[in-house]
């Protein structure tokens, strides 16, 4: 039955697409460039004058080109760019100097060399509430809203971009609530189900439709008279135990009086190099390849999250001053970029983000700069980032040591807002590849910016070269900058039971019923 419905729906969509295509004369617009990831990667190398890139190491420790896991050689250039010294050599001694001088310098370098710039001609986004459903998650009543952000493509109608997002807010609490936006696939948590009488009507109609489509189906229904094409999903469980630290993060959020929003990165920009002439990047570029300073997927996802926040600011159920951003792995990278460059977000939970996220680019441990400059991951970054994996180029060769900025400065851009850096352990799947130590060093080195702006860092010295990473399950949660390594794998779920009360305390939020 489900397959039949999918076929009918697909057919109707195809008719719509044909109709829309007829309205758009493609000859009026620059033709869409279709590259493979390798072709696009090669094109960017040619633009930059790069003849050869160093290959990235393998995460397989038995491979001939395995990644380095020897801490004694992991820091070939241990001195990081000075966080609180301007490009002209002046010491940053006040918050005013940070906001007016140093922070803009760091943003400029990070956008130009790492994640790319936001184009000036990004089209507007119009949000539509597709479905509003009253549901129960366990014992918690919620309102779930399916949202689509339509990006204006009137300047280039050959590419459509519709941002998918789901908002879920508890209704058993008073007033607007904090919301944690999470990168992932949106879905209704517990869709409301038809009554028994409505279900009987639906099943009678489906049986009739199927028999008309294929008379032979009647014989099957006659053999199984109790069979129903459509069955109800389980209803709300009012006897479910109260959420605990072992419950899904979404249930923990709802139980604490928070809402959550799930936004789909792929609906903003594809997670591959072949998609760079499509999605929001392709739409702005009218289907043409990127230039070296153009934004990559991480920056595009961050832009999409900001557009999601635009909607949340209009929803009376949401406390727009208390909206956070969360992600794990590549989406942890995106969450950190979002928090750093979109200042309206109040809090971030950055999970296992690795290189391109919280880990120092200068470190040579596990995942390397050369992995991010290869054809499999380069699309996350600006084209200019390829320079730092070059072994032969018109400008010579460069490594991560040549970057004018590093990840401690990216974390510092989040100050003074709440920033929680989360990791798991290699034994459970949060591999050494992710370089927990390199992330901790960057977090330590970012501390002076938080303190300069009048808030607390993780509560250790800011000597990133000597500070020892704390034992697993030791939370450094006393300040607006926080660190905790849980004993699970490649997820931040075990840290939610610590993140929620930490964030609620600093946001001065108390659940009221």
C-alpha positions in Angstrom: 0.0 0.0 0.0 2.8 2.3 1.0 4.5 1.7 -2.3 1.3 2.4 -4.2 0.9 5.7 -2.5 4.5 6.6 -3.2 4.0 5.8 -6.9 0.9 7.9 -7.1 2.6 10.8 -5.2 5.7 10.6 -7.4 3.6 10.7 -10.6 1.8 13.8 -9.4 5.1 15.5 -8.6 6.5 14.6 -12.0 3.5 16.3 -13.7 4.0 19.4 -11.5 7.7 19.4 -12.4 7.0 19.1 -16.1 4.5 22.0 -15.8 7.1 24.1 -14.0 9.8 23.2 -16.4 7.6 24.4 -19.3 7.4 27.8 -17.6 11.2 28.2 -17.5 13.0 28.8 -20.7 16.5 27.4 -19.8 18.0 29.2 -22.7 17.6 32.5 -20.9 20.0 31.4 -18.1 23.6 30.2 -17.8 23.6 26.4 -18.4 24.1 24.3 -15.3 27.6 22.9 -15.0 27.6 19.2 -14.1 30.9 18.1 -12.5 31.9 15.0 -10.6 33.5 15.7 -7.3 36.9 14.9 -8.8 36.3 17.3 -11.7 35.2 20.1 -9.4 38.2 19.5 -7.2 40.5 19.6 -10.2 38.9 22.8 -11.4 39.6 24.5 -8.0 43.2 23.3 -8.0 43.6 24.9 -11.5 42.2 28.1 -10.3 44.7 28.2 -7.4 47.7 27.1 -9.5 48.1 23.9 -7.6 49.9 21.1 -9.5 49.9 18.5 -6.7 48.4 17.9 -3.3 49.7 15.7 -0.5 47.6 12.6 0.0 45.7 12.5 3.3 46.5 9.7 5.8 44.4 6.7 6.3 42.4 6.1 9.5 43.4 2.4 9.3 46.4 2.0 11.6 47.6 -1.1 9.6 47.7 0.8 6.3 51.1 2.0 4.9 49.9 5.6 4.9 48.3 5.4 8.3 47.7 8.6 10.3 50.1 9.7 13.0 49.2 8.7 16.6 52.5 9.6 18.1 52.0 12.6 20.4 55.7 13.4 20.4 55.6 14.5 16.8 52.0 15.8 16.7 52.9 19.5 17.1 55.3 20.5 14.4 54.4 24.2 14.9 53.4 24.4 18.5 53.0 28.1 18.7 49.5 29.2 17.8 48.5 32.5 16.2 48.1 34.9 19.1 44.4 35.2 20.0 44.7 38.7 21.6 47.2 40.5 19.4 46.0 42.5 16.4 47.5 42.1 13.0 49.4 45.4 13.7 50.9 43.9 16.8 48.7 45.6 19.4 47.8 43.7 22.6 44.0 43.4 22.9 43.2 44.7 26.4 39.5 45.5 26.3 36.2 44.1 25.1 35.9 47.2 22.8 39.2 46.3 21.1 38.0 42.7 20.7 34.7 43.7 19.0 36.0 46.5 16.9 39.5 45.3 15.9 40.5 41.8 16.7 37.3 39.8 16.1 36.7 41.3 12.6 40.3 40.4 11.7 39.8 36.8 12.8 36.5 36.6 11.0 38.1 37.9 7.8 40.9 35.3 7.9 38.6 32.4 8.8 36.2 33.2 6.0 38.9 33.9 3.4 41.1 30.9 4.1 38.9 28.3 5.8 35.1 28.3 5.4 34.4 30.9 2.7 32.5 34.1 2.6 28.8 34.7 2.5 27.9 36.0 -0.9 26.2 39.5 -1.0 23.4 38.3 -3.3 22.0 35.4 -1.3 18.2 35.3 -2.1 15.6 35.6 0.6 13.9 32.7 2.4 10.1 32.5 3.0 9.0 30.1 5.6 5.8 28.0 5.3 4.3 25.9 8.0 3.2 22.8 6.1 1.7 20.8 9.0 0.9 21.5 12.6 0.3 18.4 14.7 -0.5 17.9 18.4 1.3 14.9 19.6 2.6 13.1 22.7 6.2 12.1 23.2 5.9 9.5 26.0 3.9 11.4 28.6 4.8 14.9 27.3 2.3 16.8 25.1 3.9 18.6 22.3 3.2 20.7 19.2 5.1 19.6 16.1 5.4 21.9 13.1 6.7 20.7 9.7 8.4 23.7 8.1 9.8 24.5 4.6 11.9 27.5 3.9 11.5 28.4 0.2 14.5 30.1 -1.2 13.7 32.7 -3.9 15.1 31.4 -7.2 13.6 34.0 -9.5 17.1 35.0 -10.6 18.0 31.5 -11.5 14.9 29.2 -11.7 16.9 26.2 -12.9 17.8 25.4 -9.2 15.3 24.9 -6.4 16.2 25.1 -2.7 13.7 24.3 0.0 15.0 24.0 3.5 13.4 21.3 5.6 12.9 21.8 9.3 10.8 20.3 12.1 10.0 22.2 15.3 8.8 20.3 18.4 7.8 22.3 21.5 6.3 21.0 24.8 2.9 22.3 25.7 2.9 21.4 29.4 5.1 24.4 30.3 4.4 28.1 30.5 5.7 30.8 28.2 8.1 30.7 25.3 10.8 28.0 25.7 14.4 27.6 24.8 15.0 25.6 21.6 18.0 23.5 20.6 18.4 23.4 16.8 20.0 20.2 15.6 21.5 19.2 12.3 19.8 16.0 11.1 16.8 14.6 9.3 13.5 16.1 10.4 10.6 13.8 11.3 7.5 13.9 13.4 8.3 12.4 16.8 4.9 10.7 17.3 2.3 11.6 14.6 -1.2 11.8 15.8 -3.3 8.8 14.6 -6.9 8.7 13.2 -9.7 7.4 15.5 -11.0 3.9 15.0 -13.9 5.1 13.0 -11.7 7.2 10.7 -9.4 4.3 10.3 -12.2 2.1 9.1 -13.3 4.7 6.6 -9.7 5.0 5.3 -9.3 1.3 5.0 -12.6 0.9 3.1 -11.5 3.6 0.7 -8.0 2.1 0.1 -9.5 -1.4 -0.5 -11.9 0.1 -3.1 -9.2 2.0 -4.8 -6.8 -1.0 -4.9 -9.5 -3.3 -6.3 -10.4 -0.7 -9.0 -6.7 -0.5 -9.9 -6.2 -4.3 -10.0 -9.3 -6.5 -9.8 -7.2 -9.5 -8.9 -6.5 -7.9 -5.5 -10.1 -8.6 -4.5 -9.3 -12.3 -4.2 -6.5 -11.5 -1.8 -8.7 -9.4 0.4 -11.3 -12.2 0.4 -8.7 -14.7 1.6 -7.7 -12.3 4.4 -10.9 -10.5 5.5 -9.3 -9.1 8.7 -6.4 -7.5 6.9 -6.3 -3.7 6.7 -4.0 -1.8 4.4 -3.4 0.9 6.9 -2.7 0.2 10.5 -2.4 2.5 13.4 1.0 3.3 15.0 1.3 2.8 18.8 -0.5 5.6 20.7 1.0 7.8 23.4 2.3 5.8 26.4 1.1 7.6 29.4 2.7 5.0 31.6 6.2 5.5 30.2 8.9 6.2 32.7 10.1 9.7 33.1 13.0 10.5 30.8 16.5 10.0 32.3 20.1 10.5 31.1 19.7 7.2 29.2 16.6 8.5 27.3 17.0 10.0 23.8 18.3 13.6 23.8 15.0 14.9 22.4 13.0 13.4 25.2 15.5 14.9 27.8 15.1 18.3 26.2 11.3 18.1 26.3 11.3 16.9 29.9 13.4 19.8 30.9 11.0 22.2 29.2 13.0 22.8 26.1 11.9 22.5 22.5 14.0 21.3 19.7 14.2 21.9 15.9 15.8 19.5 13.4 17.1 21.0 10.2 18.2 19.0 7.2 21.6 20.0 5.9 21.1 18.2 2.6 18.1 20.4 1.8 20.5 23.4 2.1 23.6 22.1 0.4 24.7 18.6 -0.7 27.4 16.9 1.3 29.6 16.2 -1.7 31.7 18.0 -4.2 29.5 17.1 -7.2 26.7 19.1 -5.5 28.6 22.4 -5.4 26.9 23.7 -8.6 23.5 22.9 -7.0 22.0 23.7 -3.6 22.3 27.2 -2.2 25.9 27.5 -3.4 24.9 26.6 -6.9 21.8 28.8 -6.8 23.8 31.9 -5.9 26.5 31.0 -8.5 23.8 30.3 -11.1 25.0 26.8 -11.6 28.7 27.7 -12.1 31.7 26.4 -10.2 33.0 28.1 -7.1 35.7 30.7 -6.8 38.5 30.2 -4.2 36.9 32.5 -1.6 33.3 31.1 -2.1 31.7 29.4 0.8 31.8 25.6 1.3 29.1 23.3 2.7 29.9 24.0 6.4 29.3 27.7 5.9 26.2 27.0 3.8 24.7 24.8 6.5 25.5 27.5 9.0 23.7 30.0 6.8 20.7 27.6 6.6 20.6 27.3 10.4 20.5 31.1 10.6 17.6 31.2 8.3 15.9 28.6 10.5 16.5 31.0 13.4 14.8 33.7 11.4 11.6 31.6 11.5 12.0 30.7 15.2 12.2 34.5 16.0 8.7 34.8 14.7 7.2 31.8 16.6 5.6 32.8 19.8 6.2 29.4 21.3 10.0 30.0 21.1 12.2 32.1 23.3 14.3 33.4 20.4 17.0 34.7 22.8 17.6 31.2 24.0 18.1 29.2 20.8 21.1 26.9 20.6 22.8 24.9 17.8 24.0 21.3 18.0 25.7 18.7 15.8 28.0 15.7 15.8 30.9 14.8 13.5 30.7 16.9 10.3 27.6 18.4 11.7 29.6 19.2 14.8 31.9 21.2 12.5 28.9 22.9 11.1 27.5 23.7 14.6 30.7 25.3 15.6 30.9 27.4 12.4 27.3 28.4 13.0 27.8 29.5 16.6 31.0 31.3 15.8 29.7 33.3 12.8 26.0 33.7 13.6 25.9 35.7 16.8 22.1 35.3 17.5 22.6 31.7 18.6 22.9 31.7 22.4 24.5 28.3 23.0 26.2 25.5 21.2 26.8 21.8 21.8 29.7 20.8 19.6 30.0 17.0 19.3 33.1 15.1 18.2 33.9 17.7 15.5 37.4 16.7 14.6 39.5 18.6 12.0 37.6 21.5 10.5 35.8 21.8 13.8 37.4 22.2 17.3 40.6 20.4 16.5 43.8 22.5 15.8 44.7 22.5 12.1 48.3 22.7 13.0 48.2 19.3 14.8 49.4 16.3 12.9 47.4 13.6 14.7 44.7 11.4 13.2 42.6 13.3 10.6 44.8 15.8 8.8 44.5 19.0 6.8 45.3 16.8 3.8 42.1 14.8 4.3 40.1 18.0 4.2 41.8 19.1 1.0 41.2 15.8 -0.8 38.3 15.3 -3.2 36.2 13.6 -0.6 36.0 16.4 1.9 37.2 19.6 0.3 33.6 20.7 -0.3 33.2 21.4 3.4 35.7 24.2 3.1 36.4 27.3 1.0 38.5 26.6 -2.1 41.4 28.6 -0.6 41.8 25.9 2.0 43.3 23.6 -0.6 46.4 25.7 -0.6 47.4 24.2 2.8 47.5 20.7 1.4 49.7 21.7 -1.6 53.1 20.1 -2.2 53.6 21.7 -5.6 52.0 25.0 -6.6 52.7 28.4 -8.1 53.1 29.6 -4.6 55.4 26.7 -3.5 54.0 24.4 -0.9 52.0 25.0 2.3 50.9 23.1 5.3 48.5 23.7 8.2 51.3 25.6 9.9 50.9 28.3 7.3 47.3 29.0 8.1 46.9 32.6 9.5 44.3 31.3 12.0 43.4 28.2 13.8 40.5 26.5 15.6 41.1 28.2 19.0 40.2 31.4 17.3 37.1 29.8 15.8 36.0 28.8 19.3 36.9 32.3 20.6 34.4 33.8 18.1 31.7 32.1 20.1 32.5 34.1 23.3 30.9 35.2 25.5 28.1 32.8 24.5 27.7 29.3 25.9 30.0 26.8 24.2 30.1 23.1 25.2 32.8 21.0 23.5 31.9 17.3 23.7 33.8 14.2 22.9 33.5 10.4 23.4 36.3 7.8 23.8 38.1 5.8 21.1 37.2 2.5 22.8 33.6 3.0 22.0 34.0 4.4 18.5 34.9 8.1 18.9 38.2 7.2 17.2 41.7 8.6 17.9 41.3 10.0 14.4 39.2 12.8 15.9 42.1 14.0 18.1 40.4 14.6 21.4 43.7 16.2 22.7 43.8 18.6 19.8 40.3 19.7 20.5 41.1 20.2 24.2 44.2 22.3 23.4 42.1 24.6 21.2 39.5 24.9 23.9 42.1 25.9 26.5 43.7 28.4 24.0 40.3 30.0 23.4 39.8 30.8 27.1 41.4 34.2 27.2 38.7 35.6 24.8 35.9 34.4 27.1 37.7 35.9 30.2 38.3 39.2 28.3 34.6 39.5 27.7 33.8 39.0 31.4 32.8 35.3 31.5 34.4 32.1 32.6 36.4 29.6 30.6 36.9 25.9 31.5 38.7 26.9 34.7 42.3 25.8 33.9 45.4 27.8 32.9 45.5 29.0 29.3 48.8 27.2 28.6 47.6 24.9 25.8 51.0 23.3 25.5 51.2 22.0 29.0 47.6 21.6 30.3 46.6 17.9 30.5 43.3 16.7 29.2 41.1 15.8 32.2 40.1 12.1 32.8 37.0 10.8 31.0 33.7 11.8 32.7 35.4 14.9 34.3 33.2 17.8 33.3 34.7 21.3 33.2 31.3 23.0 33.4 31.8 25.9 35.7 31.9 28.6 33.0 30.4 29.7 29.7 33.0 27.7 27.9 32.7 24.0 28.8 34.4 20.7 28.1 33.4 17.1 28.8 34.5 13.7 27.5 31.9 11.0 28.0 32.6 7.2 27.9 30.4 6.6 24.8 31.2 6.5 21.1 30.7 8.9 18.2 27.7 10.8 19.6 27.0 13.6 22.1 24.0 11.9 23.6 25.6 10.9 26.9 26.5 14.5 27.5 22.9 15.8 27.2 22.2 15.1 30.8 25.0 17.6 31.7 24.5 20.0 28.8 20.8 20.7 29.6 21.2 21.8 33.2 24.4 23.6 32.4 22.8 25.6 29.6 19.5 26.2 31.6 21.5 27.6 34.5 23.5 30.1 32.5 20.4 31.0 30.4 18.5 31.5 33.7 15.7 29.2 32.5 13.5 27.3 34.8 10.7 25.1 33.6 7.3 26.2 34.9 4.1 24.3 34.5 
